[in-house]
Amino acid sequence: MQKYIKQYAAAKIAKAELGDKDAINSLQKGTFGLALTNLRNSYADNGLKITPDSLYRTALDSALDPNKLKSNIELIRIQAKTIFPALSDKIDAGYTVKQLLSPYLQARASILEEDPDLVDISTLSDIASDASKGLKSLYDYQISLRNDPKWRYTKNAQDSLSSAALSLAETFGKVG
């Protein structure tokens, strides 16, 4: 029976990856859809990447065996602890990396003018990469964002640089 379920799911997954809307909709329903959503959110909330094919296969295995879903989510948490070792004890306490790094996500979104919901958490790994040092301070992170070449092209940067130029001109008496 599982063999036929896997074959059916594999066919739907292949169609979904080609953009078939009916296949995409059918994969969002039932036990498989719930497993897929839980796994996708768990990977995203913990700053981990996974290919769509691997995600679908993991979701299928998890849908067929509810114990596997719990095991796979625990595996995601273990993997997150290796990438963000400074957060290890908090991850063990049940928090996601996204919850723990929310102030950093907001700072990045504000300074680089990005949508906070679209910020890739894996780009924040340097904040919590050293368990012995703990988290990078939010202030130091904000400074590092302003040193990022992307910042130069934001309205935030243009306003800041204009303000600095005006202040400098006033200091030397070039502006009344």
N, C-alpha and C positions, 0 to 999 in steps of 0.2 A: 504494500500500500504506500509506504513512504517513498518507494522508488518512483511511483507514478506522480505523487505530489511533487517530488523534486523535479521531475521532467516537466510537469506543467508549470511550476514556478520558474524554472530555467527559461522556458519559452517566453513567459510573460516578462521576465527580467530582460531578456534579449530585445524584445519589442520596446520595452520602456527605455532602454539605453539608446534606441534609435529614435525616440521621441514620440512613440505611439501613446496618445492621450488616454485611450481606453485601458491600455496596459498599465500606465502610470496610476490611473485612478483605481484599478483593481488591486494594485500592490499597496495602496494606502488603507485598505479595509481589513477587518478581521484580525486574527492573531498575528499573522505575518505583518500587517500594517502597524500594529501596536509594537511588535518587536523591532521593526525597522525604525519607527519613530524614536523609541527609547534608545536604541543604539546610536542613531544619527545624532541625537541630542547629547548623549553621553560623550561621544567622540568630540563634538564641537565644544561642549562646555568644559572639556578638559584639555583643549588645545592640541588634539591629536588629529592627524589626517588619515584617511582611509579611502581607498579607491572605491568607486561605486560597485564594481564587481565583488570585491571582498565584503563590502557592507551588505550587499544582497545575500551572499552566501552565508554570512554570519547570522543575518536575520532569519534566513530560512532554517538553519540549524536551531536557532533559538526558539523559533515558532513551533518546531516539531518537538522540542524538549524544553519545558519551562525552566528546568534547573540550569540548562546551558545559558539562558538569558542572564540569570544571576551571575553565573561564572564569567560570562563575557563582560558584563559591566564591572565586575571586580577586577578583571584583567585590564580593562581600560584605566581604572583607578591606579593599579600598580604601575602601568606604563606612564601615567601622568606623574607619578612620584619620581620616576627616573629622569624626567625632563625638567621638573620643577622641585628639586630635592628640598629646597628651603620651605616648601609648603607641605612636606610629607606628613607631619603630625596632624595638620588641619584636614588634609585629604582623608586620612584615617578616621577623623572625627565625622566625616560625612559631607564635607564641603566640596564644591567643584572648584576648579581653577578659576573659572569665570567669576564665581562669587568672590573668591579671595582677591582677585586682581581687578575688581570692578573700579576702584579709584584710578588705577593705571589706565584702564580702558577708557574711562571718561577723560582723563588728561590727554591721552593720545587723540581721541576724537575731537577734543576742543582745540588743541594746538595744531594738529595737522588737518583740521576741518574734515574729518571722516565721520561716517555714520557709526556710532558706537556698536550697533548690532552687526555691522559688517566687518569689524576689526577682527583679524585672524589672531586668536589667542596665542598661537604658536610663535608669533612675532614678539611676544613678551617673555620668552624663555630666559633671556639674559637677566631679567629682574629677580628671578628666584633660582638661578642656576648653581649657587654655591650655598649649601646647607650650613657651612661653618660661619658664613658672613650674614646669613639671613637675607631679607629682602633689600633691594636697592631702595634708597629713600625716594619718596615721591618727588621731592625737589630735584634730586640728581637726575631722575628720569625725565622730568620736564626740561631740564637743561639739555639733556642728550637729544630730546626731540627737536629742540630749536637748532641743534647742530646737524640735524638730518637734512640732506639736500631737498627733500620734498617740502620742507617748511618754507623755503624761500619763495615758493610759488603760491603760497596761501595769502588770503586777504589779511589774516592775522599778522603775517610777516611784513607785508607792505605797510600796514598801519603802524606797526612797531618801528620800522625803519624810517618812515616819514616823521613820526614823532621824535625819534632820536635826531634826525637831521634838523628839524625845527628847533629843538632844544639847543643843539650845537650852534646854530645860526644866531639864536637869541643870546647865547653866552658870549659870542664874539661881536655882538652888536650889529649884525647884518640884517636883523628883522626888528621892527619897532614894537 
